[in-house]
C-alpha cells in the first residue's frame, strides 16, 4: 500500500501528468512522469497513480495487476525527484506477466523518464 501523501487521486493531476509529462513504454506498462518547475514544491513527496483499463482483464485480474504495480512503485519512490507526479498505465500484457517482468519493465521505464 502506498502512503497517503504519495497517492495520486484527482483526475486533473492524472491528466496533467499524461499530457505534459515525459513518457516511456514497454511491453507491459507505460510510464508518464511530470515534474513541476516551481522550486516551492521541491520538498513535497512524489505522487503515484495507476491506470488499469478493462482491456487488461476482468476485475480480479485488474486488481491483481494494480496491487503488484503499487507494491513495485512503492519501492521506487526514493528514485523520484521532489514533487513529481508518476502515472503508471498497465497494458494488456501486464495480466500475464510475472512480478519480475513487471519490476524490470517498470524500472527500465522509470530510468528512461528520469534521465
Residue pairs with C-beta under 8 A, 6 or more apart in sequence:
1 70
1 74
2 48
2 70
2 73
2 74
3 45
5 44
5 45
5 47
6 45
6 46
6 47
6 48
6 74
6 77
7 47
7 48
7 49
8 14
8 17
8 47
8 48
8 49
8 85
8 86
8 87
9 49
13 47
13 49
13 85
14 49
14 51
14 87
16 34
16 85
17 32
17 33
17 34
17 49
17 85
17 86
17 87
18 32
18 87
18 89
20 34
21 32
21 33
21 34
21 35
21 85
21 87
21 113
22 32
22 33
22 34
22 113
23 30
23 31
23 32
23 33
23 113
24 30
24 31
24 108
24 109
24 110
24 112
24 113
25 31
25 91
25 109
26 105
26 108
26 109
27 91
27 93
27 97
27 101
27 105
28 90
28 91
28 93
28 94
28 97
28 101
28 102
28 105
29 69
29 88
29 89
29 90
29 91
29 94
29 102
29 105
29 106
29 109
30 88
30 89
30 91
30 109
31 86
31 87
31 88
31 89
31 106
31 109
31 110
31 112
31 113
32 86
32 87
32 89
32 113
33 80
33 84
33 85
33 86
33 87
33 110
33 113
33 114
34 84
34 85
35 81
35 82
35 83
35 84
35 85
36 83
41 82
41 83
42 82
42 83
43 82
43 83
44 82
44 83
45 77
45 83
46 77
46 80
46 81
46 82
46 83
46 84
46 85
46 86
47 83
47 84
47 85
47 86
48 70
48 73
48 77
48 85
48 86
48 87
48 88
49 85
49 86
49 87
49 88
50 66
50 69
50 70
50 73
50 87
50 88
50 89
50 90
51 87
51 88
51 89
51 90
52 62
52 65
52 66
52 69
52 89
52 90
52 94
53 62
53 90
54 62
55 91
55 92
56 62
56 65
56 90
56 91
56 92
56 94
56 95
57 65
57 92
57 95
61 95
62 90
65 90
65 94
65 95
66 90
68 99
68 102
69 88
69 90
69 94
69 102
69 106
72 99
72 102
72 103
72 106
73 86
73 88
73 106
76 106
76 107
76 110
79 110
79 114
80 86
80 110
80 114
81 114
86 110
88 106
94 102
97 105
